[in-house]
Amino acid sequence: MAVPITSSQRHRFSLPEEPGRRVGTQSLLMAAATAVAAVVAGIIGTFLQFVVFDLEEQELLPEAGAWGYVAGFFLLALMVLPAVIGVGLGVRARRLGERRLGTTGIVVNGVISTYLAFTFAATLLFG
């Protein structure tokens, strides 16, 4: 007679069991969240450029004056925030014992946030 084997857990998407591994994975997922945030910021920026500030296609947000700079730096913060959170999660993963995954999260998110911050800020300030 065959005895069915049942698991005490339901079959679902399994996350890593160790807290350090889970936080390290979340840190790497923030890189994808940064890409989503960049797309959202691009949509909001286009709306601000054409509808709110009534700028031409070749004009940048700083040409709208002080409010254009405020809007530009808000969009920069929106794009960089997930990567900064990813760096924090990477540091936390390292503290929880997942050194390799945590370091990878720190480096990947650090490079992304640094690149976005410098390129976007340079575009805002120097046109």
N, C-alpha and C positions, 0 to 999 in steps of 0.2 A: 504494500500500500504506500503510495507516494504522499508525502507530507508537504503541503505548500509552504514555501518560505515567504514570510512577510517581513517587511521592514517596519521599524517603529516610526520612521519618518516617511512622509509622502514624497513622491518623486517630484522634485522641483529644481529650479535653477540653484545649483549648489555654489555657495561662496566659500572661500577658504575658511577653515575653522579657527586658525590662530588669529588673534586680534591684530598683530603686526602685519601679517600677510594681507588681511582684509583692508587695513588702512593703506598699505602700500599699493594695493590694487586700485583703491579709490583715488589715490594720488595720480596714478597713471591715467585714470578715466577723466581726470580734470583737464588733461590735454585735449581730449575730444570735446569737452564742455567749452573750452576756450574757442575752438573752431565754431561751435554753435553760437557762442556769444559774439564772435566777430561778424557772423552773418546777420544776427539781430541788430548789432550796432550799425552795420552798413545800411540796413533797411531804415532804421531810425534816422541815420545821418542823411540819407537821401530825402526822406520826408522833411527833415528840418531845412535842408538846403533849398528845396524847390517850393515847398508849401509855406513853411513858417517864415523863412528869411527872404523868399522870392529872389534867389540868386540864379544866375545863368549857369549853364553846364560847366563852363571853364572856371567859375569862381569857387573859391574855397570858403569854409565857414568863417575864418578870421576876417574875411572881407565884410562880414555883417557887423563888425564892431565887437564891443565887449561881450555881448551875449553870444556871439559866434565863438569866441574863445571859451566861454563857460560851457557851451554845448559841446565843443570839441574835446575839452578835458573830461567832461562827463562821459562821452563816448569812449574815450581812452580808458577811463576807470572801468567801464562796463566790459571792455574787451580783456583787460588785464586781470580783473578780479578772480576769475576761475583759476588762472595759472598761479596767482599768489596763494590762493587757498590750496592748490596742489603742492606747492613748496612746503606749506605748513603741514600738510598731511604726510609728505615725505619725511619731514623731520620727526614727526610723531611715530611713523613706522620704524625709523631707525632707533628711536628710544624704546620701542616695544620689542626690539630684537631682530627685525627684518632689515638688515643692513644693505643688502644688495638691491632689493626692490625699492627701499626708501631712498637710496642714493640715486637710483635711476629716475625716480619721480622728481627729486629735487633738481637734477640736472636738466631733464626734459622740460619741466615747467619753468625753470629759471631761464633757460635759453629762449623759450617762447615769450615769456613776459618781458625779458630784456629787449628782444627784437621788436616786439610790438610797441613798447614804450618809447624806444629811441626813434624808430621810423615814424610813428604817428606824431610824436612831439616835434620832431624835426620838420615834418610837413606843416604842422600848425604854426610853428614859430618862424620858419624860414620860407614857407610857401613853395 
